[in-house]
Amino acid sequence: MKSQIKRAVSVCSTLAIVSSATPAFAYGYTAHSRIVEEAVYILQNDVTQNPAPPSGVSQTDWDAFINIAKQTPTSLSVLRTGLPTNKATADSNMSPFKDDPPPTEGFPFNGNDGSSCVFATTDNLARAGEFRIQEFPYKVLRSPPCALLSETDPQARLQSLMGWHAGTIDDHKQDTIMWYRPTNSVVFSFLEDVSTYALEAAAAAFLLPIVCIFKLFTGGSCGVHDGQDLVNQVNPVDELESLIPGFGSVYDGDYTGLWHFMHVGAGQGQFSDIRGMLYEGAGDDHPGVVDILIMVGADLSGLSLKPTASDGDNAYGRYDRVSRDNANWQSSTIAHLEWSPVDHLAAYGWDYYKNKPTSAEGLGWVLHALGDAGEPHHITGTTSWGHRPYEEYVDKKAESMLLLADGGEVPVGATAAQHKRVLELAYTYFKTLSSRPNQPANVDAIESLVLQVAQRTYGKVHGQSWVWNDSASGSYLLGGSYKSESETEYIGYEAQMTDIIETSVAASVAFLMYASEFAVDPGLSPNIRCAANQHFEPPSNCAPGIAPTPPVVLNLGDGGICASNGSCGVDAGPVGDAGTGAACSTNADCVVGTCITGTCSTDCSTTPCGKGTCHVGVCCAEDFSPCQSDQDCCGGQSTCGGGVCQAPPPK
């Protein structure tokens, strides 16, 4: 007993460090969404250039592939957006004494009053999920206070929507809810050993005469160990222990990712064909410092999955080779729990899409899994060895690693070369997926695609010292300047990182092509517009009457609304002349018009409009700019409704 107490006391000294070690996160939202945005971009632009087939591929097979690729954006655009009426916050939250995660916030205003959001007042955004992508005039954003941004480019809208679905899977906090189970804690291990011995001895003594009587009637012989043998088989103490509840609820954005791993090198697990996260077997070779700290903290506190509250064990665990009940899921701490692998995340999403082929929602799980399969730490089941520094560095460099041409232009140079590599690899993946034409594949085909990406990633990083940097994880834990310095360990390896992440882009191209073949057009929903005598009033209803005239909005660029003067532009004249006279360095600084010699100008009589449309010699913004009549909206090219210019709704 003394040794057990000493062990617990020594472990306690590490708690300050352990508490800072968070289990799991994947590529950030930026990287996940960018992977998918590039995949969609390639389908929208590169395939229209009729690229030549790669070596070894017949022109006929390649043409068939390219023709499907060309049709994919149109086919996907008929899907409903699948946006939620509510979504969980992206903020991290950990509270051991609440029953469940906090109530979801209203999408797209995220709990705000919507006063800073710009939208068409006829759009019933309470039904944002019922819009088809082709008629949804917004980019979708992750961050509050507004999750929507006006966008006139249909290509950008499709890229944004698909990227959003892939990126926000990490926001599903309900997937992983944990609690503290004292019976799983190392502190109780000694008492457990003593009680187990005593209970099993008593049970053996009680069962011995029953066993002997049974054997007497069946012609067998009776020995003094028969009762103990039966106890060992039944193991009543373990059965009872697994049913004892814990307390509290622990949830955090980091914990969500525990379902997002698969250990390619470890092979078959106890419950799945490819093992998911298992901390005691983490890493390319062995667990790292963060893995060990998490195991220590979990074993000390008894931190375990709470299956009665979590969604993940039902959503993803259903695809395990060996099924588990609640007692199995909570029988050990997270240090020793074998989690379902990330390909089961994809299986869940594919089944969701097959059952609801009118919505893009189910595609997000598959796309997210394909992204994680292209992350080295996720396919070796470790939260250490440079996991977080690697991912945060990729997140910051995502736009320079994953290349898109501006404004839908034909890609050239490095962008074109990357897209060519991606498209040729996508061909291989698509051929595998499309081996069963005219009917959607079973989940095993989608799981196989994820595994192929993971195996390709594993082949590029196994044993490669530049990837596995445990000192970077240690520095990351220290926080402050050490945290930012930990990312610098990966400077100079951008080419290797890009080579790895391109695999996820290629698989995303192939999957989107395949999924598009089974997309079903649900038709125009009658619920997406407010009635003629109504306007949408945030956060969730169509209100009677015409919307009040909104304040003048100074900037509708990608950076969000600018509520101050200066370089963002000022309203220097009547409606339709916003932005004139504002200081600027580029056209992007102007609300509308062109930046000429450091000043925003809406005069387009001799110079084309940098932003907006030239109408009767004046640049003007057609959608969502303030107005008093239709004439203020580029001379009647769009309609003035509720005090803002609104493009006519699609037919």
KOLPASE-359690 format. One record per residue (C-alpha): residue number from 1; residue in three letters; chain; x, y, z. Coordinates in steps of 0.02 Angstrom, whole numbers, plus 50000, padded with zeros to 5 digits. Layout:
<sites>
NUM,Ala,A,X,Y,Z
...
</sites>
This chain:
<sites>
1,Met,A,50000,50000,50000
2,Lys,A,50143,50119,50040
3,Ser,A,50212,50097,49865
4,Gln,A,50043,50139,49791
5,Ile,A,50031,50298,49895
6,Lys,A,50209,50350,49850
7,Arg,A,50167,50322,49667
8,Ala,A,50013,50432,49677
9,Val,A,50105,50569,49772
10,Ser,A,50248,50572,49646
11,Val,A,50127,50584,49503
12,Cys,A,50038,50730,49586
13,Ser,A,50195,50835,49565
14,Thr,A,50169,50833,49377
15,Leu,A,49991,50899,49381
16,Ala,A,50037,51078,49341
17,Ile,A,50116,51021,49178
18,Val,A,49986,50888,49142
19,Ser,A,49843,51012,49152
20,Ser,A,49917,51109,49006
21,Ala,A,49926,50956,48892
22,Thr,A,49772,50945,48782
23,Pro,A,49734,50783,48691
24,Ala,A,49702,50810,48508
25,Phe,A,49673,50933,48370
26,Ala,A,49683,50918,48183
27,Tyr,A,49736,51039,48047
28,Gly,A,49651,51201,48092
29,Tyr,A,49498,51269,48006
30,Thr,A,49605,51365,47882
31,Ala,A,49699,51212,47820
32,His,A,49547,51098,47814
33,Ser,A,49442,51224,47720
34,Arg,A,49586,51271,47603
35,Ile,A,49613,51088,47554
36,Val,A,49433,51076,47497
37,Glu,A,49429,51250,47419
38,Glu,A,49575,51203,47309
39,Ala,A,49491,51038,47262
40,Val,A,49334,51131,47209
41,Tyr,A,49436,51264,47119
42,Ile,A,49524,51132,47014
43,Leu,A,49356,51057,46967
44,Gln,A,49291,51229,46919
45,Asn,A,49441,51290,46819
46,Asp,A,49583,51171,46778
47,Val,A,49475,51034,46704
48,Thr,A,49397,51158,46582
49,Gln,A,49567,51175,46498
50,Asn,A,49559,50992,46442
51,Pro,A,49727,50942,46516
52,Ala,A,49824,50803,46432
53,Pro,A,49818,50630,46509
54,Pro,A,49962,50572,46619
55,Ser,A,50082,50440,46557
56,Gly,A,50004,50267,46551
57,Val,A,49823,50329,46547
58,Ser,A,49724,50311,46385
59,Gln,A,49646,50465,46309
60,Thr,A,49475,50383,46316
61,Asp,A,49484,50347,46503
62,Trp,A,49555,50518,46539
63,Asp,A,49420,50606,46438
64,Ala,A,49285,50512,46532
65,Phe,A,49365,50566,46697
66,Ile,A,49381,50748,46641
67,Asn,A,49200,50753,46580
68,Ile,A,49137,50698,46751
69,Ala,A,49252,50824,46833
70,Lys,A,49179,50964,46726
71,Gln,A,49002,50918,46778
72,Thr,A,49043,50905,46963
73,Pro,A,49026,51089,47016
74,Thr,A,48855,51103,46932
75,Ser,A,48797,50940,47010
76,Leu,A,48854,50992,47184
77,Ser,A,48774,51165,47167
78,Val,A,48598,51091,47167
79,Leu,A,48623,51022,47342
80,Arg,A,48550,51114,47489
81,Thr,A,48684,51205,47589
82,Gly,A,48654,51095,47741
83,Leu,A,48697,51241,47854
84,Pro,A,48631,51221,48030
85,Thr,A,48497,51323,48112
86,Asn,A,48612,51312,48262
87,Lys,A,48796,51275,48277
88,Ala,A,48911,51252,48425
89,Thr,A,49031,51392,48469
90,Ala,A,49209,51376,48404
91,Asp,A,49277,51434,48571
92,Ser,A,49358,51306,48684
93,Asn,A,49269,51268,48846
94,Met,A,49310,51148,48986
95,Ser,A,49198,51130,49135
96,Pro,A,49193,50973,49242
97,Phe,A,49031,51019,49328
98,Lys,A,48908,51050,49187
99,Asp,A,48800,50912,49116
100,Asp,A,48827,50948,48933
101,Pro,A,48909,51074,48816
102,Pro,A,48830,51247,48819
103,Pro,A,48674,51276,48715
104,Thr,A,48710,51300,48531
105,Glu,A,48706,51476,48464
106,Gly,A,48597,51538,48322
107,Phe,A,48677,51522,48152
108,Pro,A,48729,51630,48061
109,Phe,A,48729,51768,48192
110,Asn,A,48811,51665,48330
111,Gly,A,48713,51742,48472
112,Asn,A,48733,51921,48410
113,Asp,A,48592,52038,48363
114,Gly,A,48643,52041,48180
115,Ser,A,48658,52230,48175
116,Ser,A,48832,52221,48098
117,Cys,A,48783,52089,47969
118,Val,A,48744,52129,47788
119,Phe,A,48614,52020,47703
120,Ala,A,48466,52031,47586
121,Thr,A,48317,52068,47697
122,Thr,A,48207,51954,47592
123,Asp,A,48317,51803,47632
124,Asn,A,48246,51696,47772
125,Leu,A,48412,51652,47852
126,Ala,A,48324,51548,47984
127,Arg,A,48310,51423,47839
128,Ala,A,48490,51444,47779
129,Gly,A,48509,51257,47767
130,Glu,A,48366,51243,47643
131,Phe,A,48443,51357,47512
132,Arg,A,48521,51266,47367
133,Ile,A,48703,51314,47348
134,Gln,A,48669,51392,47177
135,Glu,A,48544,51516,47251
136,Phe,A,48638,51557,47413
137,Pro,A,48723,51726,47383
138,Tyr,A,48848,51716,47525
139,Lys,A,49018,51654,47576
140,Val,A,49010,51553,47736
141,Leu,A,49126,51603,47879
142,Arg,A,49169,51516,48041
143,Ser,A,49192,51666,48154
144,Pro,A,49064,51774,48243
145,Pro,A,48981,51896,48242
146,Cys,A,48924,51856,48065
147,Ala,A,48949,51688,47981
148,Leu,A,48896,51752,47810
149,Leu,A,48973,51874,47688
150,Ser,A,48893,51935,47528
151,Glu,A,48975,51854,47376
152,Thr,A,48927,51874,47194
153,Asp,A,49049,51745,47124
154,Pro,A,48963,51575,47119
155,Gln,A,49131,51486,47111
156,Ala,A,49188,51567,47273
157,Arg,A,49022,51524,47356
158,Leu,A,49039,51338,47317
159,Gln,A,49220,51335,47374
160,Ser,A,49174,51423,47536
161,Leu,A,49025,51312,47576
162,Met,A,49117,51148,47548
163,Gly,A,49268,51212,47643
164,Trp,A,49157,51263,47789
165,His,A,49081,51090,47802
166,Ala,A,49254,51010,47806
167,Gly,A,49327,51134,47930
168,Thr,A,49189,51140,48059
169,Ile,A,49188,50954,48100
170,Asp,A,49313,51000,48236
171,Asp,A,49178,51108,48316
172,His,A,49069,50957,48358
173,Lys,A,49104,50959,48545
174,Gln,A,48962,50840,48578
175,Asp,A,49064,50701,48496
176,Thr,A,49176,50685,48648
177,Ile,A,49112,50716,48823
178,Met,A,49210,50644,48967
179,Trp,A,49195,50630,49153
180,Tyr,A,49298,50580,49304
181,Arg,A,49279,50398,49357
182,Pro,A,49367,50368,49523
183,Thr,A,49363,50180,49490
184,Asn,A,49477,50209,49339
185,Ser,A,49600,50316,49437
186,Val,A,49771,50251,49487
187,Val,A,49736,50318,49662
188,Phe,A,49608,50182,49685
189,Ser,A,49712,50043,49607
190,Phe,A,49776,49975,49772
191,Leu,A,49604,49974,49851
192,Glu,A,49539,49892,49694
193,Asp,A,49670,49755,49705
194,Val,A,49626,49718,49887
195,Ser,A,49439,49724,49859
196,Thr,A,49451,49619,49703
197,Tyr,A,49544,49482,49795
198,Ala,A,49421,49483,49939
199,Leu,A,49265,49485,49830
200,Glu,A,49329,49351,49714
201,Ala,A,49376,49238,49862
202,Ala,A,49202,49260,49936
203,Ala,A,49120,49229,49768
204,Ala,A,49225,49072,49742
205,Ala,A,49174,49004,49911
206,Phe,A,48991,49039,49875
207,Leu,A,48994,48960,49701
208,Leu,A,49094,48803,49745
209,Pro,A,48948,48699,49811
210,Ile,A,48837,48754,49666
211,Val,A,48968,48701,49539
212,Cys,A,48993,48535,49627
213,Ile,A,48807,48496,49629
214,Phe,A,48794,48535,49444
215,Lys,A,48943,48422,49403
216,Leu,A,48873,48283,49512
217,Phe,A,48715,48277,49405
218,Thr,A,48811,48290,49242
219,Gly,A,48935,48152,49284
220,Gly,A,49084,48266,49313
221,Ser,A,49205,48281,49458
222,Cys,A,49221,48422,49581
223,Gly,A,49383,48507,49635
224,Val,A,49422,48642,49762
225,His,A,49472,48766,49623
226,Asp,A,49312,48750,49522
227,Gly,A,49228,48898,49605
228,Gln,A,49379,49009,49577
229,Asp,A,49389,48957,49394
230,Leu,A,49209,49011,49365
231,Val,A,49242,49178,49451
232,Asn,A,49391,49207,49338
233,Gln,A,49285,49176,49184
234,Val,A,49142,49288,49238
235,Asn,A,49256,49419,49323
236,Pro,A,49112,49496,49424
237,Val,A,49219,49634,49498
238,Asp,A,49267,49703,49328
239,Glu,A,49087,49691,49270
240,Leu,A,49024,49785,49422
241,Glu,A,49164,49914,49412
242,Ser,A,49125,49956,49231
243,Leu,A,48947,50000,49280
244,Ile,A,48994,50122,49419
245,Pro,A,48965,50300,49356
246,Gly,A,49082,50448,49365
247,Phe,A,49045,50632,49393
248,Gly,A,49047,50794,49295
249,Ser,A,49059,50826,49109
250,Val,A,49220,50879,49023
251,Tyr,A,49216,50943,48845
252,Asp,A,49333,51046,48740
253,Gly,A,49371,51076,48557
254,Asp,A,49534,50980,48580
255,Tyr,A,49447,50823,48639
256,Thr,A,49336,50816,48485
257,Gly,A,49485,50760,48381
258,Leu,A,49512,50598,48478
259,Trp,A,49404,50512,48346
260,His,A,49513,50584,48206
261,Phe,A,49664,50467,48212
262,Met,A,49717,50301,48137
263,His,A,49883,50216,48171
264,Val,A,49935,50145,48002
265,Gly,A,50095,50067,48068
266,Ala,A,50007,49978,48212
267,Gly,A,49889,49883,48097
268,Gln,A,49735,49796,48164
269,Gly,A,49669,49850,48333
270,Gln,A,49568,49756,48461
271,Phe,A,49406,49832,48397
272,Ser,A,49442,49897,48221
273,Asp,A,49534,49840,48066
274,Ile,A,49651,49989,48082
275,Arg,A,49677,50051,48258
276,Gly,A,49622,50225,48307
277,Met,A,49702,50330,48444
278,Leu,A,49777,50226,48585
279,Tyr,A,49892,50331,48692
280,Glu,A,49992,50188,48763
281,Gly,A,50040,50142,48583
282,Ala,A,50057,50318,48514
283,Gly,A,50188,50383,48394
284,Asp,A,50289,50328,48244
285,Asp,A,50397,50228,48365
286,His,A,50340,50264,48543
287,Pro,A,50235,50391,48640
288,Gly,A,50302,50568,48655
289,Val,A,50306,50689,48799
290,Val,A,50129,50755,48775
291,Asp,A,50059,50580,48753
292,Ile,A,50140,50527,48917
293,Leu,A,50080,50681,49011
294,Ile,A,49903,50651,48952
295,Met,A,49912,50470,49007
296,Val,A,49976,50520,49178
297,Gly,A,49843,50653,49199
298,Ala,A,49703,50538,49142
299,Asp,A,49758,50394,49253
300,Leu,A,49777,50506,49402
301,Ser,A,49608,50591,49383
302,Gly,A,49510,50445,49309
303,Leu,A,49467,50548,49154
304,Ser,A,49362,50432,49046
305,Leu,A,49238,50440,48903
306,Lys,A,49058,50473,48955
307,Pro,A,48965,50366,48826
308,Thr,A,48791,50412,48887
309,Ala,A,48824,50594,48839
310,Ser,A,48946,50579,48693
311,Asp,A,48892,50560,48512
312,Gly,A,49054,50487,48446
313,Asp,A,49040,50312,48517
314,Asn,A,48872,50289,48429
315,Ala,A,48910,50387,48271
316,Tyr,A,49083,50316,48235
317,Gly,A,49092,50165,48350
318,Arg,A,48952,50080,48253
319,Tyr,A,49079,50043,48116
320,Asp,A,49202,49954,48231
321,Arg,A,49237,49772,48193
322,Val,A,49195,49728,48373
323,Ser,A,49049,49821,48450
324,Arg,A,49057,49897,48624
325,Asp,A,48923,49943,48750
326,Asn,A,48930,50088,48873
327,Ala,A,49020,49984,49003
328,Asn,A,49159,49943,48879
329,Trp,A,49180,50124,48824
330,Gln,A,49200,50190,49001
331,Ser,A,49295,50045,49078
332,Ser,A,49465,50131,49066
333,Thr,A,49534,50306,49061
334,Ile,A,49568,50391,48895
335,Ala,A,49750,50337,48916
336,His,A,49703,50157,48880
337,Leu,A,49545,50174,48776
338,Glu,A,49557,50121,48594
339,Trp,A,49460,50253,48500
340,Ser,A,49373,50219,48335
341,Pro,A,49484,50269,48187
342,Val,A,49459,50419,48073
343,Asp,A,49399,50316,47926
344,His,A,49242,50282,48030
345,Leu,A,49215,50470,48031
346,Ala,A,49209,50459,47841
347,Ala,A,49095,50307,47847
348,Tyr,A,48971,50403,47954
349,Gly,A,48972,50551,47834
350,Trp,A,48948,50439,47681
351,Asp,A,48800,50350,47758
352,Tyr,A,48729,50519,47805
353,Tyr,A,48746,50581,47626
354,Lys,A,48673,50422,47551
355,Asn,A,48520,50441,47662
356,Lys,A,48506,50627,47623
357,Pro,A,48578,50654,47447
358,Thr,A,48491,50823,47432
359,Ser,A,48608,50907,47557
360,Ala,A,48795,50944,47564
361,Glu,A,48800,50917,47752
362,Gly,A,48858,50735,47752
363,Leu,A,49005,50773,47639
364,Gly,A,49094,50869,47777
365,Trp,A,49139,50715,47880
366,Val,A,49218,50628,47731
367,Leu,A,49315,50782,47675
368,His,A,49378,50812,47852
369,Ala,A,49436,50631,47868
370,Leu,A,49531,50646,47703
371,Gly,A,49617,50801,47771
372,Asp,A,49668,50715,47932
373,Ala,A,49732,50564,47835
374,Gly,A,49858,50684,47757
375,Glu,A,49926,50741,47926
376,Pro,A,50076,50638,47989
377,His,A,50030,50640,48174
378,His,A,49852,50585,48141
379,Ile,A,49905,50430,48047
380,Thr,A,50029,50380,48183
381,Gly,A,49908,50412,48328
382,Thr,A,50006,50541,48426
383,Thr,A,49971,50710,48504
384,Ser,A,50156,50735,48531
385,Trp,A,50310,50733,48418
386,Gly,A,50276,50910,48356
387,His,A,50090,50882,48325
388,Arg,A,50023,51055,48367
389,Pro,A,50174,51157,48304
390,Tyr,A,50167,51062,48138
391,Glu,A,49981,51093,48114
392,Glu,A,49985,51275,48165
393,Tyr,A,50130,51306,48046
394,Val,A,50033,51224,47904
395,Asp,A,49880,51327,47950
396,Lys,A,49979,51488,47936
397,Lys,A,50060,51435,47772
398,Ala,A,49905,51353,47696
399,Glu,A,49876,51487,47564
400,Ser,A,50056,51482,47504
401,Met,A,50058,51291,47503
402,Leu,A,49889,51263,47422
403,Leu,A,49880,51377,47272
404,Leu,A,49729,51458,47190
405,Ala,A,49733,51581,47046
406,Asp,A,49646,51747,47077
407,Gly,A,49468,51774,47017
408,Gly,A,49449,51608,46928
409,Glu,A,49591,51645,46807
410,Val,A,49677,51504,46714
411,Pro,A,49814,51438,46830
412,Val,A,49993,51460,46771
413,Gly,A,50167,51423,46838
414,Ala,A,50179,51339,47008
415,Thr,A,49990,51343,47029
416,Ala,A,49960,51251,46866
417,Ala,A,50097,51125,46907
418,Gln,A,50021,51086,47076
419,His,A,49847,51068,47004
420,Lys,A,49914,50950,46871
421,Arg,A,49992,50838,47004
422,Val,A,49832,50840,47105
423,Leu,A,49721,50800,46957
424,Glu,A,49828,50654,46901
425,Leu,A,49828,50578,47076
426,Ala,A,49640,50610,47090
427,Tyr,A,49617,50504,46933
428,Thr,A,49690,50353,47024
429,Tyr,A,49579,50378,47176
430,Phe,A,49424,50406,47070
431,Lys,A,49451,50247,46969
432,Thr,A,49451,50150,47132
433,Leu,A,49292,50234,47194
434,Ser,A,49197,50218,47030
435,Ser,A,49221,50030,47010
436,Arg,A,49035,50009,47051
437,Pro,A,48941,50125,46932
438,Asn,A,48761,50183,46951
439,Gln,A,48749,50146,47136
440,Pro,A,48832,50228,47286
441,Ala,A,48969,50121,47361
442,Asn,A,48960,50043,47532
443,Val,A,49056,50127,47672
444,Asp,A,49203,50009,47650
445,Ala,A,49248,50096,47486
446,Ile,A,49252,50267,47572
447,Glu,A,49350,50196,47719
448,Ser,A,49472,50122,47593
449,Leu,A,49498,50294,47513
450,Val,A,49543,50368,47682
451,Leu,A,49661,50223,47716
452,Gln,A,49746,50246,47547
453,Val,A,49781,50428,47587
454,Ala,A,49843,50381,47761
455,Gln,A,49957,50246,47692
456,Arg,A,50030,50365,47563
457,Thr,A,50062,50492,47701
458,Tyr,A,50140,50358,47811
459,Gly,A,50257,50308,47671
460,Lys,A,50320,50487,47660
461,Val,A,50347,50518,47846
462,His,A,50387,50351,47930
463,Gly,A,50559,50364,48005
464,Gln,A,50586,50541,47939
465,Ser,A,50666,50642,48079
466,Trp,A,50612,50812,48011
467,Val,A,50430,50770,48051
468,Trp,A,50449,50699,48226
469,Asn,A,50506,50838,48341
470,Asp,A,50459,50804,48522
471,Ser,A,50557,50954,48586
472,Ala,A,50439,51064,48484
473,Ser,A,50291,50988,48577
474,Gly,A,50378,51022,48743
475,Ser,A,50409,51203,48695
476,Tyr,A,50228,51220,48637
477,Leu,A,50168,51166,48810
478,Leu,A,50271,51302,48894
479,Gly,A,50171,51435,48803
480,Gly,A,50218,51615,48771
481,Ser,A,50369,51643,48660
482,Tyr,A,50414,51459,48675
483,Lys,A,50250,51414,48592
484,Ser,A,50278,51528,48443
485,Glu,A,50459,51470,48429
486,Ser,A,50403,51289,48422
487,Glu,A,50329,51319,48250
488,Thr,A,50496,51379,48183
489,Glu,A,50562,51201,48195
490,Tyr,A,50469,51168,48031
491,Ile,A,50537,51316,47933
492,Gly,A,50622,51252,47777
493,Tyr,A,50512,51098,47759
494,Glu,A,50370,51181,47665
495,Ala,A,50402,51078,47507
496,Gln,A,50388,50914,47603
497,Met,A,50230,50974,47691
498,Thr,A,50152,51028,47527
499,Asp,A,50193,50860,47449
500,Ile,A,50100,50773,47590
501,Ile,A,49948,50886,47594
502,Glu,A,49923,50877,47405
503,Thr,A,49869,50697,47431
504,Ser,A,49720,50757,47533
505,Val,A,49675,50882,47397
506,Ala,A,49680,50745,47264
507,Ala,A,49572,50627,47367
508,Ser,A,49449,50770,47398
509,Val,A,49437,50800,47210
510,Ala,A,49402,50616,47179
511,Phe,A,49274,50604,47319
512,Leu,A,49179,50760,47266
513,Met,A,49172,50694,47088
514,Tyr,A,49105,50529,47150
515,Ala,A,48979,50605,47271
516,Ser,A,48915,50724,47137
517,Glu,A,48855,50577,47033
518,Phe,A,48725,50538,47166
519,Ala,A,48672,50717,47207
520,Val,A,48484,50745,47200
521,Asp,A,48409,50915,47160
522,Pro,A,48273,50948,47291
523,Gly,A,48205,51098,47194
524,Leu,A,48180,51275,47254
525,Ser,A,48119,51280,47434
526,Pro,A,47970,51396,47464
527,Asn,A,48037,51434,47639
528,Ile,A,48196,51528,47594
529,Arg,A,48114,51697,47560
530,Cys,A,48011,51805,47675
531,Ala,A,47838,51849,47612
532,Ala,A,47815,52006,47506
533,Asn,A,47755,52107,47655
534,Gln,A,47891,52044,47772
535,His,A,48078,52063,47804
536,Phe,A,48202,51952,47893
537,Glu,A,48241,52008,48068
538,Pro,A,48390,51928,48155
539,Pro,A,48413,51810,48230
540,Ser,A,48276,51694,48173
541,Asn,A,48113,51758,48099
542,Cys,A,48027,51851,47959
543,Ala,A,47945,52005,48035
544,Pro,A,47798,52106,47966
545,Gly,A,47830,52263,47863
546,Ile,A,47976,52334,47766
547,Ala,A,48148,52327,47845
548,Pro,A,48209,52492,47918
549,Thr,A,48343,52581,47818
550,Pro,A,48510,52513,47878
551,Pro,A,48658,52624,47920
552,Val,A,48783,52658,47781
553,Val,A,48903,52512,47772
554,Leu,A,49080,52568,47739
555,Asn,A,49168,52410,47680
556,Leu,A,49102,52246,47611
557,Gly,A,49270,52166,47576
558,Asp,A,49332,51995,47634
559,Gly,A,49406,52073,47789
560,Gly,A,49231,52111,47856
561,Ile,A,49139,52273,47887
562,Cys,A,49245,52425,47927
563,Ala,A,49155,52534,48052
564,Ser,A,49282,52676,48049
565,Asn,A,49339,52805,47922
566,Gly,A,49515,52822,47854
567,Ser,A,49579,52696,47728
568,Cys,A,49417,52597,47734
569,Gly,A,49325,52736,47644
570,Val,A,49195,52866,47690
571,Asp,A,49024,52911,47625
572,Ala,A,49073,53074,47542
573,Gly,A,48916,53099,47438
574,Pro,A,48742,53036,47395
575,Val,A,48695,52852,47388
576,Gly,A,48787,52768,47244
577,Asp,A,48940,52880,47270
578,Ala,A,49006,52798,47431
579,Gly,A,49193,52795,47446
580,Thr,A,49238,52949,47347
581,Gly,A,49385,53042,47423
582,Ala,A,49441,52908,47545
583,Ala,A,49627,52876,47564
584,Cys,A,49685,52713,47485
585,Ser,A,49835,52613,47429
586,Thr,A,49746,52482,47324
587,Asn,A,49571,52456,47252
588,Ala,A,49533,52343,47399
589,Asp,A,49536,52494,47514
590,Cys,A,49391,52575,47422
591,Val,A,49210,52533,47461
592,Val,A,49175,52549,47276
593,Gly,A,49270,52623,47131
594,Thr,A,49456,52634,47094
595,Cys,A,49609,52688,47192
596,Ile,A,49689,52829,47090
597,Thr,A,49845,52916,47156
598,Gly,A,49803,52873,47336
599,Thr,A,49619,52922,47331
600,Cys,A,49461,52820,47301
601,Ser,A,49368,52878,47146
602,Thr,A,49201,52820,47074
603,Asp,A,49230,52905,46907
604,Cys,A,49234,52771,46772
605,Ser,A,49213,52882,46621
606,Thr,A,49396,52854,46576
607,Thr,A,49456,52720,46700
608,Pro,A,49373,52549,46728
609,Cys,A,49299,52517,46901
610,Gly,A,49418,52426,47017
611,Lys,A,49267,52374,47120
612,Gly,A,49085,52382,47069
613,Thr,A,48997,52411,46903
614,Cys,A,49017,52562,46788
615,His,A,48847,52643,46759
616,Val,A,48828,52809,46668
617,Gly,A,49008,52853,46708
618,Val,A,48998,52811,46894
619,Cys,A,49054,52653,46987
620,Cys,A,48918,52581,47096
621,Ala,A,48891,52425,47202
622,Glu,A,48742,52323,47149
623,Asp,A,48712,52212,47300
624,Phe,A,48681,52270,47478
625,Ser,A,48736,52450,47454
626,Pro,A,48620,52580,47537
627,Cys,A,48482,52648,47425
628,Gln,A,48322,52749,47421
629,Ser,A,48256,52691,47254
630,Asp,A,48297,52567,47115
631,Gln,A,48391,52704,47023
632,Asp,A,48520,52707,47163
633,Cys,A,48560,52524,47122
634,Cys,A,48664,52551,46966
635,Gly,A,48521,52637,46879
636,Gly,A,48394,52502,46913
637,Gln,A,48503,52351,46870
638,Ser,A,48453,52281,47039
639,Thr,A,48310,52319,47159
640,Cys,A,48306,52432,47311
641,Gly,A,48223,52335,47451
642,Gly,A,48228,52372,47636
643,Gly,A,48351,52514,47607
644,Val,A,48484,52408,47520
645,Cys,A,48513,52356,47340
646,Gln,A,48463,52175,47312
647,Ala,A,48497,52066,47162
648,Pro,A,48340,51982,47094
649,Pro,A,48318,51808,47170
650,Pro,A,48371,51663,47057
651,Lys,A,48232,51577,46964
</sites>
